[in-house]
Amino acid sequence: MAIAVAVVVFAALHRRGSGVVVALDWQTGDNSSFSNLECPHPDTQFGVVTSPVRQGRYAARFSESARDVWINGTVRCLDANYDSAATTGEEHYFGFSMYIPRGGLSDNLVWELHQPRELYTLRDCGVAPVAIVVSRGAVALRLFTGDCTVGRGFPIERAIVFPNLKTYPREKWIDIVLHIRFEEASTGLVEAWSRTAGSAWPARPQISLVAIPTMPFCSSCGIFNVTLYTEMGLYPGYSGYHEQDTLYVDGSRRGRTFDAVAPPG
């Protein structure tokens, strides 16, 4: 990912539910919760909107086309906060909502925790360790974690489809919550829940992975205990993208408990 080219603005901290929450959203009516907008054409690709909205007054609209090529040669429109830290030994809940318009969405990453430059510049160690992706009409949790071997990749490489999102709904808000215990050893944990707005949350996590490393590192390179940062929006991640996509995102949170980050209602 690119180095920040804007002045870093720290994410808002406030109380909600039973945990302190880092709010990465647009309820200020602008983009001040984020460090950098990684969109080559922000005037056409990004907007803070009042409809559709999942909670509060505002949400964000992300759009991309084949002409929207970022400085590293990839099509994208991502909102990034480089100070939304998560690192080894920590445990957090993450929540956000997304809305796919009637026209649908092609294969894209829509939310991620990404590693810093010392890892992502290594060959085959550059994939975001934790991501929510849309692939072949489904929504999935994707992991690339553990001890990366340069030129070969990570020992944990998985993409798990949410059972209720094997075909994603259109023109409905989709709520997602993740619970992650960040560890380089095989003591990590990832749990994930999803629902459409207005429906009940599953009684148990729909995805549960235990006893795995949930952080990326490279022991042969001497790279340990990196700090991850948050990005969300649209990123196809492949060459030859020729689609036109739009996605709405709302209510991104990080907190101590499920209730602190889960969208209401």
C-alpha positions, 0 to 999 in steps of 0.5 A: 500500500502507498505511504500517506501523503496527507496529514494524519488525523487520529481516529475519534475515540468515544464510548458506545455500549460497553467498550471504548470504540475507535470510530472510522466513519464519516459522521462528521460529514467529512473524511477527518477520521482517516489519514489518506484517501487512496483514490486517484480521482477522489472527486468522482470516486468518493463522496460522503452521502446522506442516502443510503445510510445504515446509522447516523447521518452519513455514509461513504460512497466508493466507485471505481472504473478501469481508468482509476489507477492508483500510483502503484498501478492498481485500480482502487478507491480506499479510505485508509487510517494508518494509526488504527493500530492492531498488533501482537498480543492485542484482542479487538472486535471490528464492525462495519456495514456495506451496501451493494447497489442494484447493479451488483459488485464485481470481485473486490476487497472491501475491508482490510487490516493491512501490514506495513511496508517492511512486509508488503514489499517482500515478494509474496508477503504483500497480501493483507492478512485479514480482509473481507472480500466479494468473490464470485457473488459471495462475501468471504473472510480472507486470511493470509497470516503466519510466518511468511517465506519470501517468494512462497507466501504464508502458511495460513491462506484461507477464504471462507464464505459466510454461509448466509452470503453465498449470494450477496443481497443487493440494495440491503445493508450487510452488517459484519463483525469480526473478533480477532486475537492477534498472535504470531504463535498458534494461539490466535483466534478469528470469529466472524458474524454477518447479517442483513440489517433488521435480521437477528444476529447468529447465535454463534460465530458463522466462522470460527478459527482457533489455534492459528497465527493471526499476525503476519511476520517473517522470521527469516527476515527478522520482522516481528510484531508489526502494526496493522492498519485499516482500509475500506472501500474498493480494491480489485487487486488484479490486473485487467480490471474493466468493470464499473463498481460502486459500494457504500460503507457505514459505521466502521468501529473497533472496540472491546466487545461485540455490542460496542461495534455491532450496528444497532437494529 
